[in-house]
Amino acid sequence: MLATIQHLLNDKNIHNEIKIRTKNIYGIYKRLNEGHRLSDIHDLLALKIMVD
């Protein structure tokens, strides 16, 4: 996904910066202790796309 987005933005000459964030293990542990299933946690990986 990252490569595809970068390619599209670069083809359009749109200056961009993309950062990847993964949920830390303690955050996952807390959610699981609250009764959530791993499949219910949707923010394990996030892309932040910044453009001018």
Secondary structure, DSSP 4 states (H G I P E B T S, - for coil): -HHHHHHHHHHTT--EEEEEEE--HHHHHHHHHTT--GGG---SEEEEEEE-
